């Protein structure tokens, strides 16, 4: 059973940076598509970025393209999301998600707050 745990959230000023990590246990991420989602207060959960564990292919939402970078560390079995140029609209709970052959898994989320 795959388990995911996010870390790295916090309070940052506009224009600042944060690095989120998603640590996986129970199975290697090699065969999963791993996504980062976020949910702002009063809004629906939305996908931010994803990475294919098999070939490393990445995709980004238009709103974060050029500011966020997703990467995978095979040795640590983690996926990271480097966020820069953060703006108040990036505030929300960030969730790690993994999917493989119809099975999906979620982490519990980590709070990111962008405020001066």
C-alpha positions in Angstrom: 0.0 0.0 0.0 1.5 3.3 -1.1 1.6 6.1 1.4 2.4 9.7 0.7 3.5 12.4 3.1 4.0 16.0 2.1 6.3 18.5 3.8 7.8 21.9 3.3 4.8 24.2 3.4 4.8 27.4 5.4 4.3 31.2 5.3 6.2 33.1 2.6 6.1 36.7 1.4 5.1 37.4 -2.2 7.9 36.8 -4.6 9.4 34.2 -2.3 10.1 30.5 -2.8 9.3 27.2 -1.1 10.2 23.6 -1.8 7.6 21.0 -1.1 8.4 17.3 -0.8 6.3 14.2 -1.2 7.9 11.2 0.5 6.5 7.8 -0.7 6.6 4.6 1.2 5.3 1.1 0.6 6.1 1.0 -3.1 8.5 2.7 -5.6 7.2 5.6 -7.6 8.7 4.4 -10.8 5.3 3.3 -12.3 3.1 6.0 -10.9 2.0 9.4 -12.3 2.6 11.7 -9.4 0.7 15.0 -9.2 0.7 18.1 -7.1 -2.8 19.5 -6.4 -3.8 22.5 -4.4 -7.0 23.7 -2.9 -7.6 27.3 -1.9 -10.2 28.3 0.6 -13.7 28.1 -0.9 -12.3 26.7 -4.2 -12.1 23.3 -5.8 -9.0 21.3 -5.8 -6.9 21.9 -8.9 -3.9 20.2 -10.5 -0.7 22.2 -10.4 1.8 19.9 -11.9 2.5 16.2 -12.5 5.4 14.0 -13.3 5.5 10.5 -14.9 7.5 8.3 -12.7 8.5 6.0 -15.6 10.0 8.6 -18.0 10.2 11.8 -16.0 7.8 13.7 -18.3 6.3 16.7 -16.7 3.3 19.0 -17.1 2.3 22.2 -15.5 -0.9 24.3 -15.1 -0.7 27.5 -17.0 -0.9 29.5 -13.8 2.4 28.1 -12.5 4.3 27.5 -15.8 7.8 29.0 -15.5 7.6 29.4 -11.8 7.2 25.9 -10.5 9.4 22.9 -11.2 8.5 19.3 -10.3 11.2 16.6 -10.0 11.7 13.1 -8.8 14.4 11.6 -6.7 14.6 7.8 -7.3 17.0 7.1 -4.5 14.8 8.8 -1.9 11.5 7.8 -3.6 10.3 11.4 -3.3 8.8 14.0 -5.6 9.5 17.7 -5.0 7.9 20.8 -6.1 10.1 23.9 -6.3 8.0 27.0 -6.2 9.4 30.4 -6.9 7.8 33.8 -7.6 5.0 32.9 -5.2 1.9 35.1 -5.2 -1.1 35.3 -2.8 -3.2 33.4 -5.3 -0.8 30.4 -4.8 -2.1 30.1 -1.2 -3.7 26.8 -0.4 -3.3 23.3 0.9 -1.0 21.4 -1.4 -1.6 17.7 -1.9 0.6 14.9 -3.4 -1.3 12.4 -5.5 -0.2 9.2 -7.1 -2.0 7.1 -9.7 -1.3 3.7 -11.3 -3.7 1.4 -13.1 -6.8 2.8 -11.6 -5.4 3.0 -8.1 -5.1 6.5 -6.6 -3.5 7.7 -3.4 -3.4 11.0 -1.6 -1.3 12.6 1.0 -2.7 14.7 3.8 -1.5 18.0 2.4 0.7 20.8 3.5 -0.4 24.4 3.9 1.2 27.1 1.8 0.4 30.7 2.7 1.7 33.6 0.6 1.2 36.9 2.4 3.0 40.0 3.4 
